[in-house]
Amino acid sequence: MGSYVEQARENHVKKKVEEALRSKMKAKALNECDQYVSKYAECATGRTFSVVWTCRKQAKELNTCLHQFTNDKVLEEMKREYMIQEEGKISASTA
């Protein structure tokens, strides 16, 4: 029984870490693609429904840029770096 609870806690931590990494990934992407965010925002200002077709080009450019920084490969790399950091912390605390 204790094993199940321990495993559930570990999975919960893993989910929290992944959520934090996803959030960090999105923030970095928005920062890296700031010029495209600005262009899209400028186009969308004052529009409602027409933003869909009027700003299509800007939306496509923004999405293309964002996808470079928010994909599974990037997330896996961030997870790998996180694990290396955690192993370093564990090694340092036991030394």
C-alpha positions in Angstrom: 0.0 0.0 0.0 2.8 2.4 0.9 4.4 1.8 -2.5 1.2 3.0 -4.3 1.1 6.2 -2.3 4.8 6.8 -2.8 4.4 6.3 -6.6 1.4 8.6 -6.7 3.3 11.3 -5.0 6.3 10.8 -7.3 3.9 11.1 -10.4 2.4 14.2 -8.9 5.8 15.8 -8.5 6.7 14.8 -12.1 3.5 16.4 -13.4 4.2 19.6 -11.4 7.8 19.7 -12.8 6.5 19.1 -16.3 3.9 21.9 -15.9 6.6 24.3 -14.7 8.9 23.3 -17.6 6.0 23.9 -20.1 5.3 27.3 -18.6 9.0 28.2 -18.8 9.1 26.9 -22.4 6.1 29.1 -23.4 7.5 32.2 -21.7 10.8 31.8 -23.5 9.0 31.3 -26.8 6.9 34.4 -26.3 10.1 36.3 -25.5 12.0 35.0 -28.5 9.1 35.7 -30.8 8.3 39.2 -29.4 8.5 40.9 -32.8 5.8 38.6 -34.2 3.7 39.0 -31.1 3.9 42.8 -31.6 3.0 42.6 -35.3 0.0 40.3 -34.5 -1.2 42.5 -31.6 -0.9 45.6 -33.8 -2.9 44.0 -36.5 -5.6 42.7 -34.1 -6.0 46.0 -32.3 -9.6 47.3 -32.7 -10.8 44.2 -34.5 -13.1 41.5 -33.4 -14.2 38.8 -35.9 -12.2 40.2 -38.8 -9.0 39.5 -37.0 -9.2 35.9 -38.3 -8.8 36.8 -42.0 -7.2 40.2 -41.8 -4.3 39.1 -39.6 -3.9 35.6 -41.0 -0.4 36.3 -42.3 0.8 37.7 -38.9 -0.8 34.8 -37.1 0.9 32.3 -39.3 4.3 34.0 -38.8 3.7 34.0 -35.0 2.7 30.4 -34.9 5.7 29.4 -37.0 8.1 31.2 -34.7 6.4 29.9 -31.5 6.6 26.3 -32.8 10.4 26.5 -33.0 10.5 27.0 -29.2 7.4 25.0 -28.1 7.6 21.4 -29.4 8.2 18.0 -27.9 11.9 18.0 -28.8 12.5 21.2 -26.9 10.4 20.0 -23.9 12.4 16.7 -23.8 15.7 18.7 -23.8 14.4 20.8 -20.9 13.5 17.7 -19.0 16.9 16.2 -19.6 18.6 19.4 -18.4 16.4 19.5 -15.3 17.3 15.9 -14.5 21.0 16.7 -14.8 20.6 19.6 -12.5 18.7 17.5 -10.0 21.4 14.8 -10.1 24.0 17.5 -9.5 22.1 18.8 -6.4 21.8 15.3 -5.0 25.5 14.6 -5.7 26.5 17.9 -4.0 24.4 17.2 -1.0 25.8 13.8 -0.4 29.4 14.8 -0.9 
